[in-house]
Amino acid sequence: MDNQFTHTAFSSYLNEHRLMGTRNKADGSLYCPPRPIDPLNHSIDMEWFEFKGLGKLEGFTIVYIGSTAMIAAGYDRKNPYCVGIVKLDEGPMISGLILGVDVFHPETIKIGARFNATYVDRGEGEAKKSFLAFEPV
C-alpha cells in the first residue's frame, strides 16, 4: 500500500493553497481529507484529486473558548470565531474556519449558503502553515 495519502501530504498541499483529496480509481468515490484506503470497499487503488473548493454550508458553531493555537491567533471570548462543515460540490464534506460571517449574530449565517475555499497563513519562513477556511461566495 502506498502511504503517500497522509496528513503531512494534505498539509503540504494546503501550504500551496490547493484543496486535495483522493479518488478511488475503480469507482470514482471522492474523499477529502484524503484517505489511503476507500472505507466502503477497502480498495487501495487511490489517486490524488484536486477539489474546486466550492460548496454549501451544512452546519456551523461559534467558538468562544478555542484551542491554544486559536488563542495564539487572537481569538478569545471577546473575539470568537466560526467553524463549520462545508459540503463540497464534488460530494465530500470537510470542516474549516468560516470567514466573512457575523459571529456576533449567528442567526445571519445561513445553512445552505455558498462558500469558497480560502487559506489562512500563519507563521513565517519554514514555520509558515496554511489552514483551510471558507468564505461566502
N, CA, C and O of each residue as an XYZ file, in Angstrom:
548
protein
N       0.845     -1.188      0.000
C       0.000      0.000      0.000
C       0.885      1.243      0.000
O       1.900      1.298      0.694
N       0.488      2.229     -0.780
C       1.229      3.479     -0.888
C       0.788      4.410      0.242
O      -0.404      4.675      0.400
N       1.736      4.899      1.015
C       1.414      5.771      2.148
C       1.497      7.247      1.790
O       1.644      8.091      2.674
N       1.405      7.569      0.505
C       1.521      8.971      0.102
C       0.333      9.825      0.536
O       0.452     11.049      0.590
N      -0.805      9.213      0.846
C      -2.015      9.958      1.176
C      -2.085     10.210      2.680
O      -2.972      9.698      3.364
N      -1.151     10.995      3.183
C      -1.019     11.238      4.612
C      -1.490     12.647      4.966
O      -1.711     13.488      4.095
N      -1.634     12.877      6.263
C      -1.965     14.213      6.745
C      -0.854     15.192      6.371
O      -1.127     16.349      6.050
N       0.392     14.732      6.412
C       1.522     15.594      6.066
C       1.432     16.032      4.614
O       1.656     17.202      4.306
N       1.105     15.105      3.713
C       0.961     15.456      2.297
C      -0.210     16.416      2.101
O      -0.101     17.379      1.342
N      -1.331     16.159      2.780
C      -2.501     17.036      2.704
C      -2.122     18.444      3.156
O      -2.489     19.424      2.508
N      -1.390     18.547      4.267
C      -0.954     19.848      4.781
C      -0.013     20.547      3.809
O      -0.063     21.768      3.666
N       0.835     19.789      3.147
C       1.739     20.373      2.152
C       0.951     21.003      1.008
O       1.289     22.086      0.532
N      -0.105     20.313      0.572
C      -0.956     20.884     -0.477
C      -1.677     22.135      0.025
O      -1.818     23.105     -0.719
N      -2.134     22.122      1.276
C      -2.761     23.330      1.833
C      -1.772     24.488      1.808
O      -2.151     25.623      1.517
N      -0.516     24.212      2.109
C       0.510     25.257      2.075
C       0.688     25.825      0.673
O       1.169     26.948      0.517
N       0.306     25.064     -0.346
C       0.334     25.536     -1.735
C      -1.018     26.143     -2.137
O      -1.224     26.515     -3.292
N      -1.924     26.233     -1.175
C      -3.287     26.735     -1.384
C      -4.041     25.873     -2.395
O      -4.695     26.374     -3.309
N      -3.926     24.569     -2.199
C      -4.628     23.600     -3.031
C      -5.396     22.656     -2.109
O      -4.843     22.140     -1.138
N      -6.673     22.433     -2.420
C      -7.514     21.527     -1.638
C      -7.512     20.168     -2.340
O      -8.171     19.982     -3.363
N      -6.769     19.236     -1.777
C      -6.581     17.925     -2.387
C      -7.243     16.841     -1.550
O      -7.294     16.918     -0.322
N      -7.740     15.845     -2.238
C      -8.304     14.668     -1.605
C      -7.912     13.468     -2.433
O      -6.979     13.531     -3.234
N      -8.624     12.375     -2.240
C      -8.335     11.181     -3.011
C      -9.569     10.715     -3.753
O     -10.704     10.977     -3.355
N      -9.306     10.007     -4.857
C     -10.359      9.412     -5.666
C     -10.026      7.934     -5.855
O      -8.893      7.566     -6.164
N     -11.042      7.106     -5.662
C     -10.913      5.677     -5.927
C     -10.893      5.520     -7.445
O     -11.843      5.903     -8.127
N      -9.813      4.958     -7.967
C      -9.678      4.816     -9.420
C     -10.744      3.909    -10.016
O     -11.126      4.091    -11.172
N     -11.228      2.946     -9.260
C     -12.193      1.977     -9.786
C     -13.604      2.548     -9.908
O     -14.256      2.386    -10.939
N     -14.075      3.221     -8.846
C     -15.468      3.675     -8.888
C     -15.641      5.189     -8.798
O     -16.771      5.676     -8.841
N     -14.550      5.942     -8.675
C     -14.629      7.398     -8.667
C     -15.017      8.025     -7.351
O     -15.193      9.241     -7.286
N     -15.159      7.229     -6.284
C     -15.508      7.784     -4.969
C     -14.462      8.800     -4.538
O     -13.262      8.584     -4.710
N     -14.930      9.918     -3.971
C     -14.043     11.007     -3.567
C     -14.010     11.164     -2.057
O     -15.019     10.982     -1.376
N     -12.819     11.510     -1.537
C     -12.643     11.709     -0.101
C     -11.781     12.944      0.143
O     -10.756     13.148     -0.507
N     -12.218     13.753      1.087
C     -11.469     14.929      1.487
C     -11.741     15.160      2.964
O     -12.893     15.364      3.347
N     -10.709     15.133      3.808
C      -9.305     14.939      3.518
C      -9.038     13.567      2.905
O      -9.897     12.685      2.936
N      -7.829     13.393      2.343
C      -7.518     12.161      1.616
C      -7.506     10.921      2.512
O      -7.249     10.992      3.714
N      -7.792      9.796      1.883
C      -7.742      8.500      2.558
C      -6.914      7.544      1.710
O      -7.064      7.518      0.489
N      -6.059      6.774      2.327
C      -5.255      5.811      1.555
C      -6.049      4.577      1.147
O      -5.673      3.871      0.211
N      -7.159      4.317      1.858
C      -8.000      3.155      1.592
C      -9.448      3.629      1.516
O      -9.899      4.391      2.372
N     -10.172      3.185      0.501
C     -11.591      3.517      0.395
C     -12.318      2.807      1.535
O     -12.275      1.579      1.611
N     -12.987      3.550      2.429
C     -13.628      2.915      3.585
C     -14.835      2.051      3.223
O     -15.264      1.228      4.031
N     -15.386      2.225      2.030
C     -16.564      1.453      1.641
C     -16.221      0.099      1.029
O     -16.884     -0.899      1.312
N     -15.177      0.062      0.182
C     -14.856     -1.208     -0.471
C     -13.418     -1.666     -0.222
O     -12.979     -2.674     -0.776
N     -12.694     -0.928      0.607
C     -11.338     -1.272      1.049
C     -10.315     -1.273     -0.076
O      -9.253     -1.882      0.057
N     -10.615     -0.606     -1.172
C      -9.673     -0.507     -2.285
C      -8.486      0.371     -1.885
O      -8.646      1.378     -1.196
N      -7.305     -0.026     -2.326
C      -6.109      0.797     -2.123
C      -5.674      1.450     -3.433
O      -4.614      2.072     -3.501
N      -6.488      1.307     -4.462
C      -6.181      1.883     -5.772
C      -6.710      3.320     -5.813
O      -7.714      3.611     -6.464
N      -6.010      4.207     -5.103
C      -6.436      5.589     -4.933
C      -5.474      6.512     -5.666
O      -4.321      6.161     -5.918
N      -5.975      7.714     -6.006
C      -5.132      8.724     -6.634
C      -5.520     10.091     -6.081
O      -6.612     10.269     -5.542
N      -4.604     11.059     -6.222
C      -4.898     12.416     -5.777
C      -5.969     13.026     -6.661
O      -6.056     12.730     -7.852
N      -6.791     13.891     -6.052
C      -7.848     14.615     -6.763
C      -7.888     16.033     -6.204
O      -7.904     16.221     -4.988
N      -7.903     17.028     -7.084
C      -7.969     18.415     -6.631
C      -9.411     18.917     -6.689
O     -10.054     18.885     -7.738
N      -9.900     19.377     -5.553
C     -11.250     19.916     -5.446
C     -11.255     21.393     -5.837
O     -10.262     22.099     -5.659
N     -12.381     21.843     -6.368
C     -12.527     23.254     -6.744
C     -12.617     24.138     -5.510
O     -12.225     25.304     -5.548
N     -13.134     23.587     -4.412
C     -13.254     24.351     -3.178
C     -14.589     25.051     -3.004
O     -14.772     25.800     -2.044
N     -15.519     24.823     -3.911
C     -16.847     25.425     -3.797
C     -17.805     24.445     -3.143
O     -17.737     23.239     -3.379
N     -18.702     24.980     -2.314
C     -19.671     24.108     -1.673
C     -20.694     24.903     -0.887
O     -20.760     26.129     -0.969
N     -21.493     24.166     -0.120
C     -22.516     24.829      0.690
C     -22.324     24.481      2.161
O     -21.883     23.387      2.514
N     -22.666     25.438      2.993
C     -22.534     25.278      4.437
C     -23.581     24.294      4.942
O     -24.777     24.473      4.710
N     -23.124     23.253      5.632
C     -24.023     22.227      6.178
C     -24.302     22.446      7.661
O     -25.368     22.073      8.152
N     -23.372     23.037      8.365
C     -23.532     23.280      9.793
C     -22.382     24.133     10.293
O     -21.341     24.218      9.642
N     -22.560     24.769     11.451
C     -21.508     25.630     11.996
C     -21.692     25.796     13.496
O     -22.739     25.467     14.054
N     -20.661     26.307     14.124
C     -20.735     26.697     15.523
C     -19.819     27.894     15.736
O     -18.837     28.082     15.017
N     -20.156     28.689     16.728
C     -19.322     29.817     17.116
C     -18.507     29.371     18.330
O     -19.059     28.847     19.297
N     -17.203     29.579     18.273
C     -16.298     29.114     19.325
C     -15.792     30.303     20.134
O     -15.164     31.218     19.602
N     -16.078     30.268     21.424
C     -15.632     31.326     22.329
C     -14.391     30.925     23.111
O     -13.599     31.783     23.502
N     -14.219     29.649     23.338
C     -13.041     29.149     24.055
C     -12.351     28.161     23.120
O     -12.747     26.999     23.025
N     -11.329     28.631     22.441
C     -10.681     27.847     21.396
C      -9.462     27.093     21.867
O      -9.092     27.096     23.042
N      -8.857     26.447     20.891
C      -7.620     25.710     21.146
C      -6.483     26.691     21.408
O      -6.617     27.892     21.176
N      -5.383     26.171     21.885
C      -4.202     27.002     22.158
C      -3.773     27.746     20.904
O      -3.419     28.923     20.971
N      -3.801     27.073     19.763
C      -3.394     27.709     18.508
C      -4.315     28.865     18.143
O      -3.850     29.905     17.676
N      -5.601     28.694     18.351
C      -6.542     29.761     18.011
C      -6.432     30.925     19.001
O      -6.594     32.084     18.618
N      -6.162     30.620     20.249
C      -5.937     31.691     21.232
C      -4.690     32.475     20.837
O      -4.679     33.703     20.914
N      -3.638     31.769     20.413
C      -2.409     32.425     19.959
C      -2.670     33.290     18.721
O      -1.972     34.279     18.494
N      -3.667     32.919     17.929
C      -4.019     33.682     16.723
C      -4.899     34.889     17.051
O      -5.252     35.657     16.156
N      -5.257     35.062     18.332
C      -6.007     36.241     18.741
C      -7.474     36.033     19.041
O      -8.204     36.998     19.267
N      -7.918     34.791     19.048
C      -9.330     34.527     19.340
C      -9.522     34.251     20.823
O      -8.685     33.614     21.463
N     -10.643     34.742     21.363
C     -10.984     34.506     22.763
C     -12.473     34.800     22.955
O     -13.213     34.941     21.982
N     -12.900     34.888     24.196
C     -14.322     35.122     24.474
C     -14.842     36.424     23.881
O     -16.017     36.521     23.525
N     -13.979     37.417     23.774
C     -14.397     38.694     23.196
C     -14.215     38.739     21.680
O     -14.736     39.630     21.010
N     -13.472     37.770     21.149
C     -13.221     37.690     19.705
C     -13.409     36.235     19.257
O     -12.434     35.552     18.942
N     -14.667     35.760     19.230
C     -14.921     34.366     18.866
C     -14.727     34.140     17.359
O     -14.575     35.086     16.586
N     -14.735     32.882     16.975
C     -14.611     32.533     15.560
C     -15.635     31.462     15.215
O     -16.221     30.823     16.089
N     -15.830     31.292     13.924
C     -16.814     30.340     13.426
C     -16.092     29.192     12.728
O     -15.176     29.416     11.937
N     -16.508     27.971     13.022
C     -16.059     26.797     12.282
C     -17.297     26.109     11.735
O     -18.376     26.177     12.324
N     -17.125     25.446     10.602
C     -18.280     24.811     10.005
C     -17.904     23.635      9.131
O     -16.731     23.348      8.891
N     -18.930     22.974      8.670
C     -18.799     21.860      7.739
C     -19.340     22.342      6.398
O     -20.466     22.831      6.306
N     -18.521     22.195      5.363
C     -18.925     22.568      4.015
C     -18.989     21.302      3.173
O     -18.038     20.522      3.127
N     -20.128     21.109      2.507
C     -20.259     20.003      1.571
C     -19.789     20.508      0.217
O     -20.423     21.360     -0.405
N     -18.660     19.961     -0.223
C     -18.083     20.381     -1.487
C     -18.983     19.970     -2.647
O     -19.694     18.969     -2.557
N     -18.956     20.730     -3.725
C     -19.787     20.429     -4.887
C     -19.524     19.023     -5.423
O     -20.413     18.402     -6.006
N     -18.319     18.529     -5.228
C     -17.966     17.188     -5.697
C     -18.488     16.096     -4.766
O     -18.427     14.917     -5.116
N     -19.003     16.465     -3.579
C     -19.639     15.493     -2.702
C     -19.138     15.399     -1.274
O     -19.958     15.418     -0.356
N     -17.826     15.298     -1.033
C     -17.358     15.154      0.350
C     -17.636     16.386      1.208
O     -17.800     17.494      0.696
N     -17.684     16.172      2.513
C     -17.826     17.257      3.469
C     -16.523     17.407      4.232
O     -15.864     16.419      4.556
N     -16.153     18.656      4.520
C     -14.912     18.927      5.242
C     -15.130     20.118      6.168
O     -15.936     21.002      5.878
N     -14.413     20.131      7.273
C     -14.536     21.232      8.225
C     -13.478     22.295      7.936
O     -12.427     22.014      7.360
N     -13.781     23.495      8.345
C     -12.832     24.587      8.195
C     -13.310     25.814      8.945
O     -14.446     25.878      9.415
N     -12.428     26.773      9.044
C     -12.755     28.071      9.618
C     -13.704     28.769      8.645
O     -13.497     28.722      7.433
N     -14.730     29.408      9.168
C     -15.692     30.124      8.331
C     -15.440     31.616      8.509
O     -15.637     32.165      9.593
N     -15.008     32.258      7.445
C     -14.679     33.679      7.467
C     -15.792     34.494      6.815
O     -16.635     33.950      6.101
N     -15.787     35.788      7.064
C     -16.717     36.677      6.394
C     -18.149     36.574      6.876
O     -19.074     36.952      6.156
N     -18.346     36.067      8.086
C     -19.681     35.984      8.676
C     -19.686     36.759      9.990
O     -18.633     37.005     10.578
N     -20.864     37.135     10.438
C     -21.000     37.904     11.675
C     -21.140     36.945     12.860
O     -22.229     36.445     13.141
N     -20.034     36.700     13.542
C     -20.047     35.744     14.655
C     -20.859     36.250     15.846
O     -21.250     35.460     16.705
N     -21.113     37.544     15.908
C     -21.909     38.086     17.000
C     -23.412     38.025     16.705
O     -24.234     38.310     17.577
N     -23.760     37.656     15.479
C     -25.160     37.482     15.073
C     -25.263     36.194     14.257
O     -25.475     36.241     13.045
N     -25.113     35.046     14.916
C     -25.113     33.781     14.185
C     -26.414     33.495     13.433
O     -26.434     32.673     12.516
N     -27.489     34.165     13.817
C     -28.751     33.960     13.108
C     -28.664     34.444     11.655
O     -29.507     34.085     10.833
N     -27.656     35.249     11.339
C     -27.479     35.727      9.961
C     -26.679     34.742      9.103
O     -26.582     34.917      7.889
N     -26.114     33.722      9.721
C     -25.342     32.718      8.987
C     -26.324     31.650      8.521
O     -26.999     31.026      9.340
N     -26.405     31.445      7.245
C     -27.443     30.577      6.672
C     -26.895     29.225      6.223
O     -25.952     29.144      5.437
N     -27.511     28.175      6.742
C     -27.217     26.826      6.269
C     -27.629     26.769      4.794
O     -28.689     27.271      4.419
N     -26.799     26.166      3.983
C     -27.067     26.079      2.551
C     -26.427     27.198      1.746
O     -26.411     27.149      0.516
N     -25.895     28.216      2.440
C     -25.234     29.317      1.733
C     -23.977     28.787      1.032
O     -23.351     27.833      1.494
N     -23.625     29.416     -0.079
C     -22.470     29.004     -0.868
C     -21.189     29.602     -0.296
O     -21.138     30.777      0.067
N     -20.165     28.771     -0.227
C     -18.858     29.180      0.280
C     -17.768     28.681     -0.645
O     -17.944     27.701     -1.370
N     -16.644     29.366     -0.609
C     -15.487     29.027     -1.420
C     -14.272     28.859     -0.506
O     -14.097     29.610      0.454
N     -13.445     27.877     -0.813
C     -12.244     27.641     -0.013
C     -11.275     28.809     -0.138
O     -11.102     29.396     -1.206
N     -10.658     29.119      0.978
C      -9.581     30.086      1.030
C      -8.592     29.549      2.058
O      -8.832     28.504      2.662
N      -7.506     30.242      2.256
C      -6.462     29.704      3.131
C      -5.971     30.799      4.063
O      -5.773     31.945      3.658
N      -5.780     30.423      5.319
C      -5.262     31.333      6.335
C      -3.820     30.923      6.583
O      -3.545     29.799      7.002
N      -2.907     31.841      6.323
C      -1.484     31.576      6.523
C      -1.044     32.120      7.878
O      -1.333     33.263      8.230
N      -0.347     31.285      8.621
C       0.186     31.701      9.927
C       1.660     31.331      9.994
O       2.076     30.291      9.483
N       2.432     32.182     10.623
C       3.859     31.945     10.739
C       4.608     32.497      9.537
O       4.014     33.009      8.589
N       5.926     32.378      9.605
C       6.768     32.893      8.527
C       7.879     31.909      8.222
O       8.243     31.083      9.059
N       8.413     32.004      7.019
C       9.537     31.159      6.621
C       9.189     29.689      6.701
O       8.125     29.266      6.250
N      10.095     28.909      7.279
C       9.910     27.463      7.411
C       8.744     27.116      8.342
O       8.173     26.029      8.248
N       8.394     28.036      9.236
C       7.308     27.789     10.191
C       5.937     28.140      9.624
O       4.923     27.931     10.289
N       5.893     28.674      8.399
C       4.613     29.065      7.809
C       3.757     27.839      7.549
O       4.223     26.837      7.006
N       2.469     27.940      7.956
C       1.482     26.888      7.723
C       0.211     27.534      7.210
O      -0.169     28.625      7.637
N      -0.439     26.844      6.289
C      -1.725     27.307      5.773
C      -2.825     26.413      6.319
O      -2.668     25.197      6.425
N      -3.949     27.044      6.665
C      -5.096     26.329      7.209
C      -6.298     26.569      6.300
O      -6.462     27.647      5.729
N      -7.127     25.546      6.180
C      -8.310     25.627      5.323
C      -9.373     26.504      5.985
O      -9.660     26.377      7.176
N      -9.942     27.389      5.182
C     -11.049     28.226      5.624
C     -12.007     28.365      4.440
O     -11.680     28.001      3.310
N     -13.176     28.890      4.722
C     -14.170     29.137      3.675
C     -14.738     30.524      3.885
O     -14.884     30.996      5.013
N     -15.058     31.171      2.761
C     -15.691     32.491      2.814
C     -16.883     32.500      1.878
O     -16.917     31.740      0.910
N     -17.875     33.361      2.156
C     -19.066     33.399      1.311
C     -18.700     33.726     -0.138
O     -17.786     34.503     -0.414
N     -19.450     33.102     -1.054
C     -19.243     33.369     -2.488
C     -19.911     34.671     -2.840
O     -19.867     35.095     -3.995
